[in-house]
Amino acid sequence: KVPTTDQPQYAIYEKYKQLYEEGYHYIISLHLNPNLKKTYKAALEAKRQIDEQNINDLEIQVYNTNANGVGLGLMIYELVDAIKNSFSPMEVNKLADQLVKNYRHWVCPLEFDFVKNHQWVMGLADTQKKVQMRLFHFIPVIELDRKLTIINVSYTKEAAFATLMGLVDEIISSKNHKVNRICVEYRGVFREAIKIRNQIKVKCPSAKVSLQSVGSLTTQFFGPQLVGICVI
């Protein structure tokens, strides 16, 4: 982890150098969704500065995971397990690439301030969805991808949850996607989150299904009450 500064590329650069001096020669650098935090570009710049020094025994891989804290945490759990099981650096990096590609994450903000979140709402929604959310308090289901995408808006909380579960069902039933971990994240709706977690456990008994309170960064962005589902 690198402390947040006004010039993050320098902090990340110093961390890369510190790790190398401590004896690490293969670094995998994982970063949050750029919509939530601006470290990915800073890491690329820090890597460029390192690469210019032509250090033969140091390799750095920088990933934009498009994740929030929960999604990033799930990826780290998988990578730590791989390291503990004696995967080679190349195998760990291949797994990191696979996890980033397979990562899917949806968030359902149950109570959001349209004025406060005006910028991302206006950038994501078409006219009909904007009216439904602003005037009729429809609940959106948002996929955390490169740009953020409003998948659907629903009149009721139950309908929004059904949309969430439908998206997870598609991933679970896909033959092209091996599900390693699923996390249900929540803020302010603990009982609903437990119910969704239990439903997922029944549908996907082979995956590790966890429950996690969402961090402040996601809460600031999506509001004080939300349910999200993260799949890797």
N, C-alpha and C positions, 0 to 999 in steps of 0.2 A: 504494500500500500504506500502511496506517495501523498504527503500532505498537500492540501490545496494551497496554491499561491497565486499571485497576480500574473506570474509568468510560469505556467505549469511546464512548458517544455524544458526549462532549466532544471526544475525539480526532478523531472523524469530522467533527464540526462544524468544528473548526479546520482540518481538511484541505480541506473544501469552501470555506471562506472564503479559505484560502491560494490554492487553484486559481483562484478568481474574481479575486483581487488580481493573480495572474500573467497574467490575460487570458483565462482559459477561461470560457465562458458556457453550455456544455452539458455536463453531467456525467452519465455512466452509472456507477452504483455497483453492483458485483457482489459477492455475498456467499455464503459457504460454507453448506452444509447446517446448519440450526440445531441438529441433533443433534450436530454436530461442533464448532461454534463459535457463540457468541451475539453476532454482529455485526449481523444483519439488523434486528432490532428497534431496536438502537441507531442504525442508519443512518436508519431511518424517523423516529425521534425527532429526530435531527440535521436531517433534511430539513424536518420540521415547524417547527423553530426558525428555519431559514432562510426558509421560506415566509412566516412571520409578519412578516418584515421587508419583504415586498413589493418585492423586488429585481426590476425589470421585465426585465432582460436576463440573468437567470440561471435556468436550468431544470435540475432534478436528477431523474433517474430511478433508483429503487432497486429492485434485483432480488434476490429469494431464488432463487438458481440451483439449490438442492438438491444442489449438487455438492460433491465433495471437491477437493483441490488439483489433481489431474490433470484432472478435468472442467472446473474453472474455467480452467485453463491452456489447454485446447483452445478454449474460448469466446473467450478473449482473443486467441489466434492468429487466429481468424476475424475478429474485430472489427478487429484491427490491419491485416489484409490489406484490409478494406473501407476503412479510413481512408486507407491508402496508395493505394488506387484511386479516391480523391476522392469517396467516398460523402458525401452531406450528413449533418449531424447527425441529421435525421429518419430517413434511410435506415439509418444505423448503429444507431439505437435500434430500428427495426423489425427489423433483423437480430438484435439482442440478444434481443428478445422471442421471435423465432422459435427461436433457439438454446436458450433456456431451456425453451420448450414441447416441443422435439424431444429434449431431453437424456434419455438413458437410461443407467443405470450399474448394473452388477451386481458384487458382490464375493463371492469364495469363500474364506473363511478356512479354511485346511487344518489348522492346529493352533491351537486357541483354548482358553483356560483358562475352563472353564465357571463356576468360582467368580468369577473376575475379571470376566467378561462377564455375570454373572448378571442384572444389571439390564436390559440390552437384550434378552437372550435370553428372560427371563421375560415381558417386555412384548410380544414379537413372536410367540412360538411357542405353538401349542396343546399340549395335554397329550401327545399322541402324539409330536410333534416334540421336545419337551423330554426325554422319556424316551430317544428315539433318539439325541439328541446327548449327553446326560449319561452314559448307561450303555453305549451301543453305539458312541459316537464317530462318529455319522453327520455328514457334512459338509454344512453349509447353503450355499445360494446365496441371497444377500440383495440385494434391489434397494434402491438408495439413493434413496428417494422422500421425500415429506414426513414419513412416520412410520417409514420403514425397513420392508421387507416380506420375510419369508422365503418365497421362491418355491418352494423344494423342499429336501429333505434327501436325501442319497445315501450309500449304504453304502461306496462306494469313491471315490477321487479321480477315477478315469477317468469314472465315472458323473456326478460333479459337473461335470467339464469338458464332458461331452456336453450337460448341461443348459444350461451357459453358451453353447455354440455354437448350440444350438437357439434360444435367445432372440435371439442376434445374427442368425441366419438369418431369423427373422420380420421383423426390422427391415429387413434388406437386401432382402427380397422384397416388402416393402410398397410399393404404388404411391403411398401418401400421405406417404411419408417419404423425403426426399432426404438421403442420408448424405454429410456433408461430411468428417468426420474420425472415425477410430476409434483408440483408444489401448488397448493391453494393458498393464496395470500389474502389478507383481509385487513380492514381497519373499521372498527365500529360495528361490525356485523358478525360476531363470533359464531353464533348459533347457525346462521346461514352457511358460513364457511365450513363448519364441521359437517353439516348435511351434505354439501357438495363433495367434500373430501371422501365421505363414506360411499357416496354414489360412484365416485371414480374408482375406489378400491374394489368395488364389486365388478366394475367393467374391465379393470386392468389389474388383476391380482399379481401379475409378475413384476410390475413396476414398483419402485419405491415412491410412496405417496406421502408427502409431508404437509404440515400446516405452519404458516409463518405470518407473523404480524408484519405488515408492510412498513418500510422505512419512511423517514420524514421527506426524503427527496421526491418519492412518488406521490406522497400525500399532498405536498405543496403543489404538485402539478395537477392532480386529478381530484382533490377534495378530501374531506374528512371521513367519508364513508365509501368504501369500495370493496369489491371482490375481484380477484384476478386469478388466472390459472396459467401456470408456466409449464411447458413441456420440453424436455430435451431427450 
